[in-house]
Amino acid sequence: MRAGLRDIENGVESIEALLVQVGAPRLQALGFDVPHTTLPEHKLYDKLAAENPDTAHSRYNALLRRLTSFERAAECVSA
């Protein structure tokens, strides 16, 4: 998440930044400063597919699981 937030701050559209933007609504509710972008899910998948089309789907799902895990842990800390 740190890398994604740093990339967003620096204007870099990396896989990490796009993942953070996918979670923007929930992360914003937790106090993270994440700008809203259009279709980050599609951009993330497209970037993964450009790197390796054969693994894009499984990598996308793995990244979403990591995001959800982070969000749940952050909710526990802020509660």
WOLINGI-V662150 format. One record per residue. RES is the residue in one small letter. SS is DSSP state (@ for helix, = for strand, . for the rest). Layout:
# WOLINGI-V662150
RES:SS ; RES:SS
This chain:
# WOLINGI-V662150
m:. ; r:@ ; a:@ ; g:@ ; l:@ ; r:@ ; d:@ ; i:@ ; e:@ ; n:. ; g:. ; v:. ; e:. ; s:. ; i:@ ; e:@ ; a:@ ; l:@ ; l:@ ; v:@ ; q:@ ; v:@ ; g:. ; a:@ ; p:@ ; r:@ ; l:@ ; q:@ ; a:@ ; l:. ; g:. ; f:. ; d:. ; v:. ; p:. ; h:. ; t:. ; t:. ; l:. ; p:@ ; e:@ ; h:@ ; k:@ ; l:@ ; y:@ ; d:@ ; k:@ ; l:@ ; a:@ ; a:@ ; e:@ ; n:. ; p:. ; d:. ; t:. ; a:@ ; h:@ ; s:@ ; r:@ ; y:@ ; n:@ ; a:@ ; l:@ ; l:@ ; r:@ ; r:@ ; l:@ ; t:@ ; s:@ ; f:@ ; e:@ ; r:@ ; a:@ ; a:@ ; e:@ ; c:@ ; v:@ ; s:@ ; a:.
